[in-house]
Amino acid sequence: MNAWLRIPLWQRVIAALILGIVVGYLWGPGAASIKIVGDIFIAFIKMLVVPLIFFSLVAGVASIGDLRKLGSVGWRAMLLFLVTGQMAVWLGLAIGTLAQPGAGIDGSSVALDAAALERARERQETAQGFEQMILDIVPSSPVQVMADVNVLPLIVFSLLIGIGILMAKEEGDPVLKIFESGSVVMQKVTMVVMELTPFGVFALMAWVAGTLGIDALKALGQLVFLNYLGCALIIALFYGGMIKFIARQPVVGFFRGIVDAMAVSYSTASSNATLPVTLRCAERNLGVSNSVASFVISLGATINMNGTAMYLGLATLFGAQAFNVQLDMSDYVTISILGTLGAIGAAGIPGAGLIMMVLVFGAVGVPLETIALVAGIDRIMDMMRTTTNITGDAAVAVTVAALTGELDAAELASADDI
């Protein structure tokens, strides 16, 4: 057991991915008999959705502190996080619409959960008006919302609780500690569940290769490519443009200064694990003051997940195309909102993107069986998404520091020589 755990999780997942494809190809349709192992893994993921979102969002909002005291740093950072998050999810939607990655999969051959299928049909047959959509996000019963895993009103309720803790100030500290502890506990539970990933990946990839064939593998390969393409565009265009045109600093110096953190994030697929390296790069290589770096990057590791936001939009369209779910512009708007909020609620640990898929898919009627299709390749994509996320944290930190006079421009310029 110790020898197994000493192998990095990503290496175990990659090995399970390859072995699953080989076994599925050789076994053929009979590989569907081991899909139950993957289904158990997906069930564990679904189990984590409500408590992880609830504790993480409340703790994340409350950890912002008093925005009046934070002043210009706080609102600038939050604005950049939200704007880039929206841009990222719309980029994912655009890539998914143009490339049609899920069109190569015949979802009709996948056995859908009856209840999930019925919800998807109801969602397609019932056109919601804008007023009803707004009304539905107000939770009439938070307990019922949690029981039904109705995540959009759950997010609204979580945000209100976080704001309430902020308004309560010192009297809200005991409650804040409960949510912070709960958030840490749920992250640990998620890490335990993620240890099941190699077994789930093996079973799911064997099922995909054995029953859906080479076309499905090609479609998944295209999804991986598009995920990397989207993340590369975010890093080069969004973050490079932010550094060049808003912070007015050298782009090459920025990327050279943050390269250590990018390397660590790619190997660990964890924003939280990379946090110390990101802080060191921002302060020593990029010239960001300690006060700005500590606040912006620590907050960003919790709520700034642009790579995840882009992927949620892309993966939702992948599932819709695979299972022939028709989406209209109102669905795209819903995806953009939930993709941004879901990325905020995603924990900075490996596999968090899979958990957030549940909330976006359910809201627009995409069958949750899509998760089973993409779970086998998620780790490969998660590594690039995490690199995108931490690069965004550093870019926002440099931009805010430049706008507030907390940036040592000479230090950043010297990064060209690193």
C-alpha positions, 0 to 999 in steps of 0.5 A: 500500500505504501509503495502504491501511495508513494507513486504520484497520483497523476502517474497512477491515473495516466497508467490506469487510463492507458491500461483501461483503453487497452483492456477495453479494446481487447475485451470489447462490449464485455468491458461494460461489466466493470463499469460499476467501479466507475459508477461508484467513483462518480457516485462519490463525486456527486456526494461531495457536491452540496457540502463542498460548494456550501462550505467553500463558498461561504468560507471564500466570501467571508475570507475576503474581510471588510472590503471597505478596509481593503479599499482599492486592492479588494475591489480591483482584484474582485473585478478582475477575477469576475471579468476574466472568469466570464471571459473564460467561460464564454471562450469555452462555449465558443470553442465548444460551439465551433469545434463540436467535440461531442458530435463524434459520440453516439450517446444513444448507446449509453444507458442513462439514469431514468430520473436524469433522463426525465429531468433532461426531457422536461428541461427541453420541453419546458421553456423558462421565461427570464422572470421564472429563471430569476425567481428560481434562483431564490431559495424558498427552502435552503434545506430542500435545495440541498436535498434536491441538489439544486445548486444555483439557489444553493450558491445564492444562499451560500453567498448570502451566508458569507455576506452575513458573516462579513456584516456581523464582524466580530460576532460572526467570527465563531461561525466563520471558523466553523465554515473554514474548518468545514471547508478544510474537512471537505477538501480532505474528504475530496482528497480521499475520494480522489485516491479512487481516481485510478480505479474509476478511470480504469473502469470508465476508459475500459467501458468507453473503449469496449462499448463506444469504440475508437470514435469515442476515444477520438472525441475525448482526444479532441476534448483534451486538445481543446481544453489545452487550446482554451487554457493557452489562449487564456494565458497568452491573450487574457493574462498577457493582455492584462499585463501589457495593457492594464499593468503596462509591464513586460509580458516576457518578464512576467512569464519568466518570473512565474514559470516555477509556479506554473511547473509546480501547478502542472505537476500537482494539479492543485492551486492550494499546493502551489500557493507557497511557490506562487507567493514566492514568485510574485514577491521575489520575481515579479516585485509585488508587495507582500500585502498585495500578494498575500491577499490577492493570491491567497484569495485567487487560490480559492475563487479565481479558477478561469481554467475551470470556468472555461472547461465547464463551458466546454464540457457542458457543450461536449455532453449536450452534443454527445446526448443530443441535448439542444441548448439555446441562448438562455442556456448559454447565459445560465452556463456562463453564470454557473460556470463562473460561480462554480469555478469560485466554489471549486476547491483548489485541489485535484478533481474539483472540476469534476464535482462542479460539473454536476451543478452546471449539467443539471441546470441545463439538462445535460445528462450526468453520465457525461461525467463518466465519459470525461472522468477518465481524461480529466486529470490530464486536463486538470493539470493544464487548468490548474496552471491557468488558474495560478497564472491568473492569480499572479497576473491579477496580483501584478495588475492590482499592484501596478494600479495601486503603486505596490509594484517594484517595476525594476524587480519585474523587469529584472525577471527578463534575466532569470 
